Amino acid sequence: MGQKFSLEELRTFFFDLETRHSVYSLEYRGVFYWKLIRMSLFSHILKCLGMVEESHPMTSKAKAERLVRLVKYSGLNILRKRKIQKCDILILTSGRKYYFNGDFVDVYLYDQIQYLRKNEVSHLIVDRPDHYGRHLGAKLENLVYFEGIRHLVREYPLPFLLPSLKDSVLEEISEEIKRELGIECDVKLLAERRLFRFSMEKKYFDNLLDKTKPKEVFLVCSYGKEELIASAHERAIRVTEVQHGVISDYHMGYAFPQKIRIPYFPDRLILFGEYWRECIEYPHNTELEVGRFSYFRNSSTTNDIKHDERVLFISQGGHGKDVSRIAARFATQNKIECYYKLHPSEFHIWREEYDELVHCSQVGRIKVVAEEISLYDLFRHSKYVVGVNSTALFEALQFDCNVYVLELEGHQYMKHLLKGNHAKLISAEFTVEDLVEFQYMEVTNKEYFFSPL
């Protein structure tokens, strides 16, 4: 694998590379394509160096089922075409839904949708599928599915369909990555594939926005949605992104090295709370606003907290194997009740991928939880919560849990939380004594992370 690098070193290398090569001026037929590839390129580097795992792995069976659902919902969408009419607001959902107020809902956009319905503002919901290709929740009257046959062409393009980039800068970047990091990476091919996808998706959004003519677009997770943002901006339509996870100056979806106008970035960003406004310097071409998130606030009621002497491990994409091994070792060597909360993308793969956790569970040293117990119920009964950089660690503070950040690459995302002594950085070999001795700074203003209703 070659030389070991820290996340800090890689971030500095990546930002310097972007600055030296003036990458934000690179374009192909009017498309500024570096913004399209920077997240996937940086993730590729981290994976090649063994610093993160595949974020959301799937079994062959799950992939086949997702493909079947893609075809199914592409067909059903034909029947819903009549719902595509002029409206004031267009909403592209995240695909991740949780059970709340009697239905499966997109908790990030829940308040926006409820406001529009209450005030009878015309809107269309373009519903993205979840990781497994499912559409959970009520099928609303003003809802269409995101899927289309274009996705089959987009994901498996024939080589002759790809654009041909002639820019030597991309080859220079590939050579520099190989020379400095020891990684083979065809940046040119990555850009060509992403440009092909961009052209496919943008045609869809051009057509959609021409028919609906909204005044504003709401979406979750703007990186990867550049096609919609580009189409909206060409039509002078405002784009608002609603926060969905941890934001830090190590997150390539939000952290940029230069104070320039970043292409295909939302005009407005609605944040969970004031903390997120302060933790990073955002691109200057976006407005910041603290929003209202009913799901977090209502689920975080603290009047029924009863902490047990229990350690709750929070798994997450990119670190699941490491966290599962650490949890299994800890549960085996320490006499304390332990729970392990799986990430949704791990529900179907953990028994095949996490051997040590499976064995530890079988001998009764740790209880592995998928969906049978809610995350917030786990917080209510867990005194100690351990993870890497999941949003769940911030939510645990709402329940007055003692929060610990494992010293794996990626813990840097939590540096502001650690600096405030709201959480403690611990090694992979930590013990019960390390948990007990931590005197954390209690979060007296819980609205700092998640604003009130």
Buried (B, 14 or more C-beta within 10 A) or exposed (E): EEEEBEBEEBBEBBBEBBEEBEBBEBEBEEBBBBBBBBBBBBBBBBBBBEBBBBBBBBEEEBEEBBBEBBBBBBEBBEEBEEBBEEBBBBBBBBBBBBEBEEEBBBBBBBBBBEEBEEEEEEBBBBBBBBBBBBBBBEEBEBBBBBBBEBBBBBEEBEEEEBBEBEBEBBEBBBEBBEEBBEBEBEBBBBBBBBBBBBBBBBEBBBEBBEBBEBEBBBBBBBBBBBBBBBBBBEEEBBBBBBBBBBBBBBBBBBBBBEEEEBBBBBBBBBBBBBBBBEBBEBBEEBEEEBBBBBBBBEBBEEEEBEBBEBBBBBBBBBBBBBBBBBBBBBBBEBEBBBBBBBBBBBBBBBEEBBBBBBEBBEEEBBBBBEEEEBBBEBBBBBBBBBBBBBBBBBBBBBBBBBBBBBBBBBBBBBBBBBEEEBBBBBEEEBBBEBBEEBEBEEBEEBBBBBBEE
